[in-house]
Amino acid sequence: MLGLRATDCGYRFLVLFFNCMLTFGSYFCFDMPSVLQSQFQELNCDSITNFTNHSSGGNGSIISNQTCCADCLGMTADNYNLLYAIYAWTNAVVVIGAGFLIDKLGNRVGVFLFSFLCVLGSSTFALGAMLRETSAMLPLMLVGRLLFGSGNGSLTIVQNRITAFWFKDKELAMAFGFTLAFSRLGSVLNFFLTENFSQLYGLNWTLWGGAMLCGLGFMSAFVVSFLDIVGVRQLGQDVAVASESKKLKVTDIKHFSLSYWLLALTIMFFYNGVFPFMGDASTFIQDKYGFSKTTSSYVAGAVYDVSMVISPFLGGIIDIIGKRGYLAVLCAVLTIPVFGLLAFSQVYPLVATLWLGITYSFAAASMWPSIPLVVSQSTIGTAMGITTSIQMIGIGICNVIVGAILGKDQKLPVNETLKRWKYVMIFLLGNTLACITTSSLLNIVDRRRGGVLNQSRRDKKRKLALLDTDEGTPDETDPLLSRRKGTIN
């Protein structure tokens, strides 16, 4: 394509571009409920009118002082948080099998299947919202989030597997940073555009617009699949890749090291603080600081603004200096003040969200690219799936707990509401402290096993040079950094 060969630098970056586009639309859709939380939870005017008509004998007067809007859904805080919880629970179950399926059948099957599920899920969710004031609304919207969760989490695994193949021993962390940046571009545009779009065109068209953006990912799947097929064939790796897939067994999980499991727990505890916060951040900022809906969305979205801008650069730096394990600890330590400020101070919330954006960017750029370094090439999909599952189990539990803390009562006194938000921030802070514990243990174990996670590019080249002089044959269960240079790409 365009005269490029698979061995050219430009070819792998072309693969990277369309690989990044796979999740742009789905990440836009993921946090749409957060931006539209007030419309999801405020009562529909028709339901209030019907209630007061019935209560007052049909004279049509509205005696309630509750706020309402024409296309609001009237969800409780419990039901709203359930939209995020079911996404997380679905991911927790599906991604394990999805990771193994991708390793076994290849990227092409996965990329089409899971991008289609994103389109189907987001469309079902939008359809459910059209059934407001009916008993079918919430179940259909939950089914939509279930299908969407089945696709989006698994699609990220395919994306990461493609990235790991094409950028192994090259710009791996930077490539992961670009995929994160494109995904977060979708999230950022959601926080900037969705509220205004909803005010102009209504809730229904807004949700259907998100479904159309997921269709963009489905179209990108065709291009990245074609590039992957042609490139692997040009590299002469098609037979080897197919052979490794046939050898893969579920029991290969037993070869996963203690470093891998500690890394998975570290990722879970860190994201337990970020994603549940982002799910409720807009409403929290409105309640505590008195900002408008639009301003609250902008302030909350600063987390993703920062991530979108600096992630690729951080990835490039981490590729050179290494220190992934140390950065994991540092990110967790520096996240403590974020939830402390939000819980116990009146400091302008943009300070906290920008701060969280920085620590989140460092964490994402250092933690996820570490997975291919501690597992074998043939099990990357399975490893990513298990990690995502563990992550989503944690996030799902946290979403349920946050919903329980906030409660179902939508008309609490202001002091009681703020007290409950403080408890939420303290709970998220507890997850950050757990992340410090697991990341510290990760560094201890990694140091005893050669310090793979903290190797710089210079250290890695020195180790690969030593391996090139070794006559032994690398074992299939060895992690990528223990492989000889040039086995794949």
Secondary structure, DSSP 4 states (H G I P E B T S, - for coil): -TT--TTSHHHHHHHHHHHHHTTHHHHHHHTHHHHTHHHHHSEEHHHHHHHHHHHTTS---------EETT-----HHHHHHHHHHHHHHHHHHHHHHHHHHHHH-HHHHHHHHHHHHHHHHHHHHHHHTTTTSTTHHHHHHHHHHHHHHHHHHHHHHHHHHHHHHHTTSSHHHHHHHHHHHHHHHHHHHHHHHHHHHHHHHHHHHHHHHHHHHHHHHHHHHHHHHHHHHHHHHTT-HHHHHHHHHH--GGGGGG--HHHHHHHHHHHHHHHHHHHHHHHHHHHHHHHH---HHHHHHHHHHHHHHHHHHHHHHHHHHHHH--HHHHHHHHHHHHHHHHHHHHH----HHHHHHHHHHHHHHHHHHHGGGHHHHS-GGGHHHHHHHHHHHHHHHHHHHHHHHHHHH-S-S---HHHHHHHHHHHHHHHHHHHHHHHHHHHHHHHHHHHTT-STT--HHHHHHHHHHHHT--SPPPTTS-GGGSPTTS--
